[in-house]
């Protein structure tokens, strides 16, 4: 992911979140990514 500029940081709070952003936020809350990654590492 690219680094945010100062202008991006200021604008981030003011703009509406996209459907993709909302989906990814929800997925990060629902899926235990650390557990999945450890499981996959153990399989490999």
N, C-alpha and C positions, 0 to 999 in steps of 0.2 A: 504494500500500500504506500502511496506517495505521501511525503510530508506535507502537512497543511501550512499554508501561508497565513500571515496575520489577517489578511482580508477574508480568507476562508473561515478562519476561526471566529471572526466577528459575525459573519453571515450565517454560520452553522446554527446559531440559536434562533435566528430570525426566520429561516425558511421552513416550509412544511416538509416532514419526513416522507420519503417515497415509500411505495408499497414494498419495494425490495428491502429497504432499510428496516421497516417495521417487521417484515418476515424474518430477517436475519437476527434482529434483536430477540424476537420470540423464540427462534430456534436455539440461540445461545442459552436461553433460560430453561428450555425444555430438555435438551439433549446433554447428557454428561460427557462432554467432549474429552476431558482428561481420561476418564475411564475407558472410552472407546479407543483412544490413542494407545493407552497401555495394553489393552486387549490385543490390538492389531500388532503391536511391537512383539508381544509374547508369541503370537502366531508365526511371525516372520522369522 
